[in-house]
């Protein structure tokens, strides 16, 4: 009697590790099954594009939020608090963006996507600070 092999592939997230895996299940008529687990990690290009998108969105949302924060902080006289709030908002916006876009760019877990998003927010803040410093230096 010939052996018939049925192969099914599905992607799921393991609850204990949060790592996306691909399971290949092979079933033969003898009721035996073999499960092979392979890590499905995102490519460097996926991470770079994902981070760039999160950085741009974080920058845009931070620019929108600046006017509201400026109105709330008006007359408080604490520039360090204003700068801290803006930088924190940029990081937060990056993390939220990473969480919301995680399934659009590859097999990202929630924690990884939020981490990349927050890093993109930090990168966006650092680039803006560097560009402003260079412009100020060139103007004087």
C-alpha positions as CSV (number, residue, x, y, z in Angstrom):
1,X,0.0,0.0,0.0
2,X,1.5,3.4,-1.0
3,X,2.1,6.1,1.6
4,X,0.2,9.3,1.1
5,X,1.7,12.5,2.7
6,X,-0.4,15.6,3.4
7,X,1.5,18.7,4.2
8,X,0.0,21.8,5.8
9,X,1.8,25.0,6.6
10,X,0.4,27.7,8.9
11,X,1.9,30.6,10.8
12,X,1.1,31.2,14.5
13,X,2.6,33.0,17.4
14,X,3.7,30.9,20.4
15,X,2.3,32.4,23.6
16,X,5.3,31.7,25.8
17,X,8.0,33.2,23.6
18,X,6.1,35.5,21.3
19,X,8.3,34.3,18.3
20,X,6.4,33.8,15.0
21,X,6.9,30.3,13.8
22,X,5.9,28.3,10.8
23,X,4.7,24.8,11.5
24,X,4.9,22.1,8.9
25,X,2.7,19.1,9.7
26,X,3.1,15.9,7.7
27,X,0.5,13.2,8.2
28,X,0.6,9.7,6.8
29,X,-2.2,7.1,6.9
30,X,-0.6,5.4,9.9
31,X,-1.8,8.3,12.2
32,X,1.7,9.5,12.8
33,X,2.6,13.1,12.6
34,X,5.8,15.1,12.6
35,X,6.0,18.7,13.5
36,X,8.9,20.8,12.4
37,X,9.2,24.3,13.8
38,X,11.1,26.9,11.9
39,X,11.7,30.5,13.1
40,X,10.3,33.1,10.7
41,X,12.4,36.1,11.3
42,X,12.0,39.4,9.4
43,X,14.7,40.5,7.0
44,X,16.9,43.4,7.6
45,X,15.2,45.2,4.7
46,X,11.8,44.7,6.3
47,X,13.1,46.1,9.6
48,X,14.7,49.1,7.9
49,X,11.6,50.0,5.8
50,X,9.4,49.5,8.9
51,X,11.7,51.7,11.0
52,X,11.8,54.4,8.3
53,X,8.0,54.5,8.0
54,X,7.6,54.7,11.8
55,X,10.2,57.5,12.0
56,X,8.4,59.6,9.4
57,X,5.0,59.1,10.9
58,X,6.4,59.8,14.4
59,X,8.0,63.0,13.1
60,X,4.8,64.2,11.5
61,X,2.6,63.5,14.5
62,X,5.2,65.2,16.8
63,X,5.1,68.3,14.6
64,X,1.3,68.3,14.9
65,X,1.4,67.8,18.7
66,X,4.0,70.6,19.2
67,X,1.5,73.4,18.8
68,X,-0.8,71.8,21.4
69,X,2.0,71.3,23.8
70,X,3.2,74.8,23.2
71,X,-0.3,76.2,24.1
72,X,-0.4,74.1,27.3
73,X,3.1,75.1,28.3
74,X,2.7,78.8,27.5
75,X,3.8,80.9,30.4
76,X,5.2,78.0,32.4
77,X,8.8,79.2,31.8
78,X,10.4,75.7,31.8
79,X,12.0,75.0,28.4
80,X,13.5,71.7,29.6
81,X,10.0,70.4,30.4
82,X,8.8,71.4,26.9
83,X,11.7,69.6,25.3
84,X,11.2,66.5,27.4
85,X,7.5,66.3,26.6
86,X,8.2,66.7,22.8
87,X,10.9,64.0,22.8
88,X,8.7,61.7,24.9
89,X,5.8,62.2,22.5
90,X,8.0,61.4,19.5
91,X,9.1,58.1,21.1
92,X,5.5,57.3,22.1
93,X,4.2,58.0,18.7
94,X,6.9,55.8,17.2
95,X,5.9,52.9,19.5
96,X,2.2,53.3,18.8
97,X,2.9,53.5,15.0
98,X,5.0,50.3,15.3
99,X,2.3,48.5,17.1
100,X,-0.4,49.5,14.7
101,X,1.6,48.7,11.5
102,X,3.3,45.5,12.8
103,X,1.3,43.1,10.6
104,X,1.8,45.2,7.4
105,X,5.6,44.7,7.2
106,X,6.3,41.1,8.0
107,X,6.3,38.6,10.9
108,X,6.8,41.2,13.7
109,X,5.7,40.4,17.2
110,X,4.1,43.2,19.2
111,X,7.0,43.7,21.5
112,X,9.5,43.8,18.6
113,X,7.3,46.2,16.6
114,X,6.9,48.6,19.5
115,X,10.6,48.4,20.1
116,X,11.5,49.3,16.5
117,X,8.8,52.0,16.5
118,X,10.3,53.6,19.7
119,X,13.8,53.4,18.2
120,X,12.4,55.1,15.1
121,X,11.0,57.8,17.3
122,X,14.4,58.3,19.0
123,X,16.0,58.4,15.6
124,X,13.6,61.0,14.3
125,X,14.2,63.1,17.4
126,X,18.0,62.8,17.0
127,X,17.9,63.7,13.3
128,X,15.7,66.8,14.0
129,X,18.0,68.0,16.8
130,X,21.1,67.5,14.6
131,X,19.6,69.3,11.6
132,X,18.4,72.2,13.8
133,X,21.9,72.5,15.4
134,X,23.6,72.6,12.0
135,X,21.1,75.2,10.7
136,X,21.6,77.4,13.8
137,X,25.4,77.0,13.5
138,X,25.3,78.0,9.8
139,X,23.1,81.0,10.5
140,X,25.4,82.5,13.1
